[in-house]
């Protein structure tokens, strides 16, 4: 099973492609976001995720289209930009939450292998010049 972080990461990558923003949003939803359940997210990201899902599937579809296509079709370009930015923000929240947890675990496992006391001369490098 793909994690919420992986799905949001993939959706974020989908949003940086060169196609028009509305096409990118539809692709991000269909390929990545639709598989995420709110309970997979931290509590502070659930409200934002719910807002994204309502934006992307809140309009009743016309004949021959789905709710995502209808919702994105009705968005202005600014609304589409805002929705994409919110997706990236949610991914950032998850990344920070995972990073904080990972940092706490890693900090306990740090082992110093050699002294960090170095003289300034240890860091000097020769000046490189170009001659014709």
Protein Blocks (a to p, Z undefined) as FASTA:
>chain_A
ZZfklmmmmmmmmmmmmbdfklmmmmmmmmmmmmpcfklpcfklmmmmmmmmmmmmmccc
dehiafklmmmmmpcfklmmmmmmmmmmmmmmmmmmmmmmmmmmmmmmpccfbdfbdcfk
lmpccdddddZZ
